[in-house]
Amino acid sequence: MTGKQKRALAVAGAIVAAFLVGFLWQYTRATVLGRELRATQDELALERLETTLAAATVHAYYGNFETSRQLMSQFFTDAATVPAAAPPAIRSVLATIQGQRDELITSLARSAPESGEILADYFIQLRVARGEIEGQGPTGDPTAGRP
């Protein structure tokens, strides 16, 4: 091999090495950003669930039972797709609420005044599970207001 060929080979090798370094750097960066995006999307899904439950609670307290019923229906639909990465405490509270789906929807459809209190207790339980507040609920009893 001549000196010119060796030099051309070295330049080609350097170009390939530079490409690989750049590719690995970008791949690593994209992977990290992808994980952060997924975590942010999971957190957003939980925030939306909490917000929907809060809105349903407020509407029930003000006697807008049909709006509250519609919001709870949306809540149950969204709760079925909770991210797999959700903490067990949150999954447990959501499972408890899901277990009361028919009773809650029926209670709201019948314009039962106690619906707001029941939803408020579930809202507080969800916030406690998310670590946003401490305590059990307005009465201190985690089962208060439930049939």
Backbone torsions as a table, in degrees:
resi	resn	phi	psi	omega
1	MET	NA	136.6	-179.0
2	THR	-83.0	167.1	179.8
3	GLY	-62.0	-36.2	-180.0
4	LYS	-66.2	-41.3	-179.9
5	GLN	-67.5	-40.0	178.3
6	LYS	-62.4	-41.8	-179.8
7	ARG	-65.8	-43.0	178.4
8	ALA	-62.5	-40.8	178.2
9	LEU	-65.5	-41.0	178.6
10	ALA	-64.6	-41.6	178.3
11	VAL	-64.5	-44.1	178.6
12	ALA	-62.2	-42.9	178.0
13	GLY	-62.2	-40.9	179.1
14	ALA	-65.5	-38.7	178.5
15	ILE	-64.7	-44.6	179.0
16	VAL	-63.4	-43.7	179.6
17	ALA	-62.2	-43.0	179.0
18	ALA	-63.5	-40.7	177.8
19	PHE	-61.7	-45.6	-179.3
20	LEU	-63.2	-41.7	178.2
21	VAL	-62.3	-45.8	178.7
22	GLY	-63.9	-41.0	179.6
23	PHE	-63.8	-47.8	-179.5
24	LEU	-63.0	-39.2	178.7
25	TRP	-62.7	-47.2	-179.9
26	GLN	-67.2	-38.6	178.9
27	TYR	-62.9	-45.3	178.6
28	THR	-62.4	-44.4	179.1
29	ARG	-62.2	-44.6	179.4
30	ALA	-63.6	-38.3	178.8
31	THR	-64.5	-46.0	178.7
32	VAL	-62.7	-46.3	179.3
33	LEU	-64.9	-34.5	176.5
34	GLY	-63.4	-42.8	176.7
35	ARG	-63.7	-42.8	178.5
36	GLU	-63.5	-40.0	177.8
37	LEU	-63.1	-44.3	179.9
38	ARG	-62.1	-43.8	179.3
39	ALA	-63.1	-40.2	178.8
40	THR	-66.1	-41.0	178.2
41	GLN	-64.9	-38.8	177.7
42	ASP	-64.3	-43.0	179.1
43	GLU	-64.8	-40.0	177.9
44	LEU	-62.7	-40.9	178.5
45	ALA	-60.9	-41.6	178.4
46	LEU	-68.4	-38.6	177.4
47	GLU	-62.6	-41.4	179.2
48	ARG	-64.8	-40.0	176.8
49	LEU	-60.4	-47.5	-179.3
50	GLU	-61.7	-42.3	-179.4
51	THR	-65.6	-40.3	178.7
52	THR	-64.2	-43.1	177.6
53	LEU	-64.0	-40.3	178.5
54	ALA	-63.4	-43.5	179.5
55	ALA	-64.3	-41.5	178.0
56	ALA	-62.3	-38.6	178.9
57	THR	-63.6	-47.6	-179.5
58	VAL	-61.6	-45.2	179.5
59	HIS	-62.6	-39.5	179.0
60	ALA	-65.4	-40.9	179.0
61	TYR	-62.6	-33.8	-179.3
62	TYR	-91.0	7.7	175.0
63	GLY	83.6	9.1	176.5
64	ASN	-90.2	68.6	-171.8
65	PHE	-67.4	-34.9	-179.6
66	GLU	-67.2	-42.6	177.1
67	THR	-63.6	-42.0	178.3
68	SER	-62.4	-41.2	179.2
69	ARG	-62.6	-42.8	179.1
70	GLN	-64.1	-41.4	178.1
71	LEU	-64.9	-39.7	178.9
72	MET	-68.0	-35.6	176.0
73	SER	-61.3	-43.6	176.0
74	GLN	-63.8	-40.2	178.2
75	PHE	-57.7	-47.7	-178.5
76	PHE	-64.8	-36.9	177.3
77	THR	-64.2	-46.1	-179.2
78	ASP	-70.0	-35.4	-178.6
79	ALA	-64.9	-25.6	179.3
80	ALA	-69.3	-16.8	-179.2
81	THR	-113.6	30.7	179.8
82	VAL	-60.7	138.5	-179.3
83	PRO	-55.9	142.3	179.9
84	ALA	-63.0	-23.8	-178.4
85	ALA	-82.1	1.5	-179.4
86	ALA	-63.9	140.1	179.7
87	PRO	-61.1	152.1	-178.8
88	PRO	-57.8	-35.2	-179.6
89	ALA	-62.2	-41.2	179.5
90	ILE	-69.3	-43.0	178.7
91	ARG	-61.0	-37.9	180.0
92	SER	-64.5	-46.3	179.3
93	VAL	-63.6	-43.5	179.6
94	LEU	-64.2	-36.4	177.4
95	ALA	-65.7	-38.6	177.4
96	THR	-62.6	-46.2	179.4
97	ILE	-65.1	-43.3	178.9
98	GLN	-59.6	-35.1	178.5
99	GLY	-65.0	-21.5	-179.9
100	GLN	-102.5	13.3	-174.9
101	ARG	-51.6	-57.0	-175.7
102	ASP	-61.4	-41.8	-179.6
103	GLU	-64.7	-41.8	-179.6
104	LEU	-66.5	-46.2	-179.5
105	ILE	-63.0	-42.0	178.9
106	THR	-64.9	-42.9	179.1
107	SER	-60.1	-42.5	179.0
108	LEU	-70.7	-37.5	179.0
109	ALA	-65.1	-30.1	179.0
110	ARG	-89.5	3.1	-179.8
111	SER	57.1	41.7	179.5
112	ALA	-71.7	124.8	-177.2
113	PRO	-60.9	-28.3	-178.1
114	GLU	-74.7	-6.4	-179.3
115	SER	-58.8	-41.1	-179.9
116	GLY	-61.3	-41.5	179.9
117	GLU	-66.4	-41.2	179.0
118	ILE	-63.4	-46.5	179.0
119	LEU	-63.7	-37.7	178.7
120	ALA	-62.6	-41.9	177.9
121	ASP	-61.8	-42.8	178.4
122	TYR	-66.0	-38.4	178.1
123	PHE	-61.0	-45.2	179.7
124	ILE	-65.6	-40.8	177.7
125	GLN	-60.3	-40.1	178.8
126	LEU	-65.6	-41.5	178.5
127	ARG	-65.8	-37.9	177.1
128	VAL	-64.4	-45.0	179.7
129	ALA	-61.0	-33.0	179.4
130	ARG	-81.5	-5.3	178.7
131	GLY	79.8	18.2	-177.4
132	GLU	-85.2	-29.7	177.5
133	ILE	-142.0	165.1	175.2
134	GLU	-109.0	150.4	177.4
135	GLY	118.4	176.6	-176.0
136	GLN	-105.0	-34.1	-176.9
137	GLY	163.9	-178.7	-175.8
138	PRO	-62.0	-29.2	-178.6
139	THR	-98.1	-9.4	-176.5
140	GLY	83.4	-5.1	-179.3
141	ASP	-108.6	118.0	-176.9
142	PRO	-65.8	-14.9	-179.9
143	THR	-106.0	5.9	-177.6
144	ALA	-63.2	138.4	174.9
145	GLY	82.9	-1.3	179.8
146	ARG	-96.5	143.3	178.6
147	PRO	-67.3	NA	NA
